[in-house]
Amino acid sequence: MKFISTRDLNQLSPVNLREAVLQGLADDGGLFMPSSINLISKEELEKMPFMNLPEIGSFLLGHFLGNSINKVQLDNICNEVFNFPVSLVEVENGIHSLELFHGPTLAFKDVGARFMSRLMGSFSLDKNNEIKVAVATSGDTGSAVAAGFHGVKGIEVYILFPKGKVSRMQEKQLTTWGDNITAIEVDGVFDDCQKHVKSLLADEELKKNILLTSANSINIARLLPQAVYYAYAWSRLQHLEKPLVISVPSGNFGNLTAGLLAQKAGIPIHHFIASTNINDVVPSYLKDGKFLPRPSIQTISNAMDVGNPSNFERMLHLFGNDHQSMKQVVTGYHFSDSETKAAIRTISERTSYAADPHGAVGYLGLQKFISENLFDVTGVFLETAHPAKFPETVEESLGKKISVPQRLKAFEDKTSYSIPCANNYEAVKDILIRTKAASPR
Ligand SMILES: *Cc1c(COP(=O)(O)O)cnc(C)c1O
């Protein structure tokens, strides 16, 4: 399997998996995509309901990656990556929560980060040279990447997070690792962090001296494994024999793009909902065909506070830049913080299910789609994080305390290490060049 840039429309510069993963961003500034996606056969689809999660993972990733990776290696990686459950909970009649938060950092990004770390670890071992990984985070990406890569030999990780813009608990999960994980606290917003990472990856001087890559959702190694739980959800719900509609609470749109890839491979997903907070550039595009990136606005679903979603370029690519085709498959809605809090409360009152602010946005999108379209569907919203990761918001909405899982509590007692950094590219670059391990604040 070869990978091509979203900007390489004539497929003139395909690269192999290793190059796509280590390069992160294509030379022309585009994002890598599989050069082609075959349809899964009917026979293979029929087997899926009888396969477990790691088996579905290995099958689907093998389908995307082809001969880029051998089957035994892929089986082993998938057994490690998918060693925690993905749960489907029927919250109310026909509405299911796809719980993606049973991994080490209690958020869906564990899936992509764990797959990527193991894949890269295998590259680093092959060639015996050090790889540096830079990642920007608005909260949960960084902790998943840190947890996924912590202790992986031959890899140094740099996490850029916006000062004062992540929750206390998120900060603990970014800054308490040490060893090969360095947390950089940038005096700016998430979009600044993301811009700096893009500049690092495009920096010719750095390229000459170090093997540098990114672990953001722009990396194809993070994106592809996320397609797996869409296939899993379908396999567990297909017997209901109703059109499957999946609502994806979205920020950088990696998660939704992965769903579209699963669909393109032939997983029978009828429709997607792009559910966002007030940072609604994609829902606006879906409405009027105009894509107008703008600075992000802070909300209570802060992992989705993205004003210029990177993966939109991949979505456009998948639909051949055609607004109408995208609209036929994806509907967008956005919701305010007060609507989100009200939803957390209503869901709990009606069903006693505690949703997190991101999942609640997904739930709202699904409800709105159903109310506007009236047809009988199997509805799924992705529950992207455990509610206990956002205790202030969830407890305020519910008017009561929620219980915190032990593996989250454990972070509380650890010591934070991060390097304060001006919102300035040269300052970031300097830290990346000079620092090898985390140093105490
Ligand atoms: C990252 C994140 C999202 C948004 O996912 P994208 O792939 O960036 O669209 C939603 N919810 C949570 C909890 C997240 O951490």
The ligand as an SDF file (V2000), in Angstrom:
LIG
                    3D

 15 15  0  0  0  0  0  0  0  0999 V2000
   -9.8180   15.0590   20.5780 C   0  0  0  0  0  0  0  0  0  0  0  0
  -11.1560   14.9140   21.1680 C   0  0  0  0  0  0  0  0  0  0  0  0
  -12.3040   15.1340   20.3910 C   0  0  0  0  0  0  0  0  0  0  0  0
  -12.2280   15.5890   18.9620 C   0  0  0  0  0  0  0  0  0  0  0  0
  -11.6950   14.6280   18.1010 O   0  0  0  0  0  0  0  0  0  0  0  0
  -11.1390   15.0330   16.6670 P   0  0  0  0  0  0  0  0  0  0  0  0
  -10.6320   13.7950   16.0750 O   0  0  0  0  0  0  0  0  0  0  0  0
  -10.0620   16.0500   16.9030 O   0  0  0  0  0  0  0  0  0  0  0  0
  -12.2810   15.6310   15.9180 O   0  0  0  0  0  0  0  0  0  0  0  0
  -13.5240   14.9070   20.9810 C   0  0  0  0  0  0  0  0  0  0  0  0
  -13.6320   14.5340   22.2680 N   0  0  0  0  0  0  0  0  0  0  0  0
  -12.5530   14.3250   23.0390 C   0  0  0  0  0  0  0  0  0  0  0  0
  -12.7310   13.9290   24.4590 C   0  0  0  0  0  0  0  0  0  0  0  0
  -11.2750   14.5040   22.5190 C   0  0  0  0  0  0  0  0  0  0  0  0
  -10.2150   14.2970   23.2910 O   0  0  0  0  0  0  0  0  0  0  0  0
  1  2  1  0
  2  3  1  0
  2 14  2  0
  3  4  1  0
  3 10  2  0
  4  5  1  0
  5  6  1  0
  6  7  2  0
  6  8  1  0
  6  9  1  0
 10 11  1  0
 11 12  2  0
 12 13  1  0
 12 14  1  0
 14 15  1  0
M  END
$$$$
